[in-house]
Amino acid sequence: MGDFFTVSVLVATLASGIRLATPFLLAGLGETIGQRSGVLNLGVEGVMLLGAFTAYYVTLETDSPTLGILAAVIAGLMMGLVYAFITLVMQAEQGISGIGIYLFGLGFTDLLFQKNVGTPIPISGLGDIDIPLLSEIPKIGEVFFQHSLPVYIAFALVPVVWFMINKTTFGLNIRAVGETPEAADTLGVSVNGTRLITILIANTMACLAGAALALEVGIFQQNLTAGQGFIAIALVYFGAWRSYGVMLGALLFGVVQATVLQWKTLGIVEGATASLAAMAPALLTIVVLVIVSRRVAAPSALTRPFDRSG
Amino acid sequence: MTMPKTSADVGSIRSSALVRPFVALAVPLAAVAVAFTIGAIMLLALGANPIDGYAALLDGAFGGWNELADTAIKSAPLLLVGVGICIAFRAGVINIGGEGQIIVGAIFSTVVALALPDLPRIFLVPLVLIGGAIGGGIWGAIPGALKAYAGVNEILSTIMMNIIAAQFLSFLLQDLLTDKASGAIKIQQTERLSENADLPLLPGDTRLHLGVIIAVFVAMLGYVLLFRSALGVRLRAVGHNANASRYAGMPVKRSIVQALAFSGACAGIAGAVLVFGSESHRLIAEGGASGFTQSAGFNGIVAALFGSLHPLATIPASFFFGGMLTGGIALQQELQVPAALIVALNGIVVLFVVSSLKLRSRLTAWAESPGTGFTQVETDREPTVPRAEDSLLASTARTRGSPAPSAPNEGDD
């Protein structure tokens, strides 16, 4: 245990915690926007897998992570259109259709991977970008300012999402259709139009989260995300539907994950005990849910389809 | 995919004798047909002839006694989980925790077999099954209690319980329950469990075992519980309208816990069947916990939805999806199409079936009252999936009897 509490190890753990928090944060922010408009996407996990595979495969073929990310964005928009059709046009139950999206993403990426790649071939991910000056601050620079592009983007999006939801007309519309769609409709706000856009944003960000994960670890394998998409949804509740809250949750989960990994590497815990430690994020989520469930209310129209005639 | 007559279908007395069953059957079948067409396109894209592909799938699933037996074996866990899903969903609770409940059921039943290995088979087999039911039941009751008494959304808590169970299984198989004879190479498995706990093979020359009978029996029990018992009436009433049930004096909170406990117990039995009906007769996690459950916790939801959330209709539905799983293996062997295709196809089937539900109720309503058209949707009484809103809305307001939650999100981020 003494090995863990040295400055260099702690710094490395925190830095890796921030990296590991990134997929949670990207997916969680997207899901926050979607849920504020009244749309639950339980299929984030499947969409993340699709984004991860797309980014991995395109990078593998073209040697360009940038193209990989672009391809993941396109995949996200396509999944968004599919989900918009299911929830807005067909008005399907969102919890169950999310399971459908999850199973589809899980099976489809595994299928494509086995058929087109077979064995996990490593790809060169995005290099770290050292922020000038800031990255040279001892310790702090290493923790915060020596990361790859998606990490910076994810954290930069936190205030952007906050501003969009709370300070723009579009954000007002999002909140209106998420709370009282009928009233919003009366005032001429297009409920399904607004939701279409939030669904596209949410799915694109979930795909970006998957892409960030795949480029970070540099490989793809069956079920690469291993439950991270589901945790990202829980983080939205954890963060009480606010972008800074989601960031806090993502960081907490990232650091817990990094700590467990670090302990394993240092031999502080064995494989078996590491499994026990890996229960921590899920347990923590339940505890937090117990605490927040009574205190904050979800958007009133969450999962309620809007139907003008009915 | 028929809707068996139930007391919930009072509304159908009014309906046209022909139109309603036709719509009830035709729309979901059309949805499945479209899903399979997409599957055919995927097969084409993978360079396989779709007709050959589906032929291999059908042959591998239903082509002979051995294939039928394997399909029945694969469908037993789906059916058990599916019956649990019927109970939970009918009570208005969304149980995504089948995976975890299967795992904990398996752990409990394994512990029973390890503790009492010398008990004669006639006692030990029922005991391991009961052990599984208790384990799964506890794992279901926890999110049930969290929902009823702390307002925790059960979709999220059951997912978290899945993760906890999977990691706990991994811990046990590396530590307390690990196979001590395995030596240096650590496989995540237990020792060969007591032969007295093996599920007996059924007569005939196949691998068919008692687990299949148990699954069908549990489905019948599930039917009796839901539609022929006072408890079932209460559970369905709570699922239909929790507020009205509360005003009628029903214990809504206790009903939620009960529904998830029964639901989990069914999945827990599936866990026991997976261990003691397996060829290895061990609790074994090949490549993670999903290697043990074979995703039955999720596929069971698919089967239950396909069976209109009716325990008896879930029997053929599970058999169908069990056939997809066994057929998928044949597909992989004969046409080198990864069996993962079946997982993806299951997902597409869910999406189409769920999407078709609203269409179905609209068509039924339209057929019943052509004059008023689509506005009659809300009169439709067919039981469908509980809307997640019931569980997602902060239950603070509802459990405390105050009106709808006030908007808390006034730009106070």
Interface residues (C-beta under 8 A of the other chain):
Chain A: R36 L40 L42 G46 I86 M90 Q91 A92 E93 Q94 G95 I96 S97 I99 G100 I101 Y102 L103 F104 G105 L106 G107 F108 D110 L111 Q114 K115 W162 I165 N166 K167 R175 G178 E179 T180 Q222 N223 G227 F230 I231 I233 A234 Y237 W241 R242 S243 Y244 G271 A272 T273 S275 L276 A278 M279 P281 A282 L283 T285 I286 L289 V290 S293 R294 V296 A297 A298 P299 S300 A301 L302 T303 R304 P305 D307 S309 G310
Chain B: M42 L46 I94 I96 L146 A150 G151 V152 N153 I155 L156 S157 I159 M160 M161 N162 I163 I164 Q167 F168 S170 F171 Q174 D175 K186 G288 S290 F298 I301 V302 L305 V337 P338 A340 L341 I342 V343 A344 L345 N346 G347 I348 V349 V350 L351 V354 S355 S356 L357 K358 L359 F374 T375 V377 E378 T384 V385 P386 R387 A388 E389 S391 L392 L393 A394 S395 T396 A397 A404 P405 S406 A407 P408 N409 G411 D413
